[in-house]
Amino acid sequence: MKTGKAMQLGLKILGFVLFGVAVFGLISATDARSTGKVSKVIVDIRPLEGNVFLVENADLAELLKKNYKLKLKDQHVDKLDLNKIESIVEKNDFVRDAQVYIDARNNLKIRVEQRTPVLRVILRDQATFYIDEAGRKLPVSDNAVLRLPVLTGELPQFRNDMIRDSSNVYSRAFNIILAVRKDPFMTGLTEQLVADDKKDISIIPKLGNHRIILGNADDIGNKFKRLEIFYKKGMPSEGWDLYKEINLKYRDQVIARKADVSPIKS
């Protein structure tokens, strides 16, 4: 009995000693990181779908060089303002989020999430820009060519607050393209969006010589469903080039207008 109690006591003491050693080691390692120098600067940019980079390491290096007074490599860790470095990196138009930290090897790591463009806008004066998945205007990147649906037509100058106004033409186009991206059939079909002077949005498909009039983004899932049914049941027998217009504006209707003939309702 005494031997058993002695062993238990010995194990407890050993446990406390090991715990103390671990804590001391952790504190020592933390202290070393806080007083050491930066070994490397490692930038990790998460690519967009298709391995696309709108922003590159060189862009961020130049941004930090202009806006951060201290050099980063070989800099004393305790002199770095990690929050400020994050805020500088996030000033890049294509950066959605940045995380900056010192790892166990005294590397300064900068992890970057890019913004995701969903639509390219081309105005009548040929000015062009992206709209991202948050409804924010982005410049066109010099680093990559994106294959995105294009928005053209009767368009005013863009402001970010327009996206929140459901009656605005940009809001309509933005919400339509978000719905398109969630629908595999519509994603494969959609080439271009066109806005008319009544703020109605139409789709120009990749196949055929017709346009698909959606109007606004209301009940958009139902509009897509009606269009898919029409394509699968009506188009194969009559051909993709027979129609010049398919109108889905009106609830539970598909109004298909043939080229130079009277409209057909279905």
N, C-alpha and C positions, 0 to 999 in steps of 0.2 A: 504493500500500500504506500509506504513512505517513498519507495523507489518510483512508483507511478506518479505520485504528486510532484516529486522532484523533477521528473522528466517533463511534466506539464508546465512546471514553473520555468524550466530551462527553455522550452519551446516558446513560451510567452516572451521571455527576455530576448531570445533570438529574433522573434518577430518585431519587437520594438526597435532593436538595433538595426535590422534591415530597413525598417520603415524610416528611421532617422537618416540612414545612409542615402536612401532614395530621395528623401526631401532635400537633404544637403546637396545631392548631385543636381537636382532640378534647380535649386536656387543658384548654385554655382554656374550652371549652364545658362540660366536666364541672365545672370549678372555678366557673364562673358559676352552674351549677345548685345547687351545694352551698353557695354563699354568697348566692344571690338570695332573693327572696320568692315565695311561692306565688301564682301569677296567678289560677287558678281551682281550685275543687274539683269534679271531674267524677265522678259516680257512675254506673256502668254495670251495671245489674242484668239478667242474662240471664233472659228470661221462660220460664215453663214452656209446655208444649204448649197451644195455644189463646191465646197471648199473655197468660198469667195471671201476676199479680204478687202473691205472698203477703206480700212485704215491699216497702215503697216508700221512696223517697229520704228522705221526712220521718221515717220510723221510724229510719233510720240516723243522720240528723242529730241527732235527739233523744237517741239512744243515745250518740253521741260527745260531745254537749254535757254529758251527765251524767257521763261516765266519763273524758273526756280534758281535762286542765287547760288546755291551750293552744287558742286559736282556730286554725283551719286557714287560712282565706283571709288573704292578706297576711302570713302568718307566715314568719319566716326558715327556709329549708329545712333548714339544719344543726341547727335546734332540734327538728325533728320526729323522733319515734320511730315509724318506719313499721311495725315489727313489733308494737308495742303497739296502733297503730291497727287493724291486721289482727285482732288478738286480740279487741279490743273489738267490731268489726263481727261477728265470728264468734260472739259471745255471743247474737246474735239467733237465736231458735229456728228461723227459716226459712232461715237462711244455712248452706249446706253448706261453702262455701269463699270466702275473700276474698283478693284480691291487691292490694296497695297500693304505688304507686311514683310517682316524679316523672318526667314526660316531658320532651322536649327544649325545651318551651316553658314549663317551670316550673309546669305544671299538676299538681295532686295528683290522681291517678287511683285510684279505688276500683272494682275489678271484682268482681262478686258472682255466685256460682252459688247458686241456690236449692235447697232440699231438695224432693224430689218425693214428695208423699203418694200412696199407692196404695190406701188403705182408710180409710173413716170408721167409727169404732166408736161405738155408742150403747148405754150401759148401761141397766139397768132403772130407775135413778133419773134417767134422761134426761141424765146427764153424757155429754159427747161429746168426741172427740178424733180426730186423724188418726194413722195409722202410715205412716211414709215407706218408701222403697225400701230403706233400710238397717235397717229394723225398729225404728226409734226413734219414740217417742211425740212428737207435736207438738200444740200447741193448735190450735183452729179459727181460721183467719185472719179478721180483720175486713175485710180488703181485697178478698177475692174469694170467690165461691161456686164450689166444685168439684163436678163431677158424677162421683162416685166410687161404687163398690160399697160397701154398708153392711154392717157386721157387727153382729148382734144375738144375743140368746138368753141362755144360761146362761154368764155371763162374770164372772170375778173382777176385782178391781182390777189394773190393768196395771203391770208392771215391765219395763224394757228387757231384763233378762236372761232373761225368759220366752221370748223369740224363739229362743234357743239350745237350748231343751229341746224335742225333737221330740214329746214326749208332751203338751206343754202346748197348750191349745186355741188360744191366740194364735199359737203357732208353726205349728200346722196351718193356721189361716186365712191366715196371712201367706204361707206357701209355696204354698198353693193359689192365692192371688190373684196371686202372681208368675208362676205357670204360666199363669193365665188371660190375663195381659197379653201373653204371648208367643204366644197362640193366637188368631188373628182370629175364628174361629167362636165360641169361648168368651167373648171380649171383647164381641162383639155380643149374646150371650145373657145374660150375668150381670148381675143387678140387685142381689141381696142374698145374703149368707152368713148362715146361722143355726147356732148351736152349741147342741147339746142337753146334757142332764145327763151323758151318757156321753162328752162331748168330741167327738162325731161332728159333722162339718161338712156342711151341706146347702146347695145353691144354690137360690135362688128365681129362676126365669128371668123375663125381661121379657115373654114370651108364655106363655099357658096358666095353669092353676090348680093345677099340680103342683109338687112339690119334687124335687130331684135329690140323693140321698144319696151323698156321696163317702166319708164316714168320715174317714180321715186323708189326708195328702198323698202316701203311698206309691204308686208306679206311676201317678202322676197323668196322665202322657201317654197311657197305655193306657186309662185311664178316660175321658178326653176323646174318644179315638178311638172307643171303643165307643158312647159317647153320640151322637156325630155320625152314626155309621152307623145307629143306632136311629132317630134323628130323620128321616134322609133316607129310610129304607126303611119304617119302621113308622108314623110320625106322619102323613105326608101322607094316607094312605088312611083312617085312623081318627080323625084330628082331634086338635088340641092340648088340648082340654078333656076328653078321655075318661079320662085318667089323673090320679091324685092323687099318685102316687109312682113315681119311677124310681130303683132302688137299684143302685149301681155298686160297693158295698163289696167284693163277693166276686170273686175273680180270674176273669177271662174270662167273666163273666156280666153280663147286664142283666136285672134282675127288675123288671118293670113292673106296678104294682098299679092296676087300674082303680077308679074310684070305686064303693065299696060292693059290690065283687065280689072273687072269689078272685084271687090273683096269677097273672100269666102269665110264664113263663120263656122267654128267647130265647137 
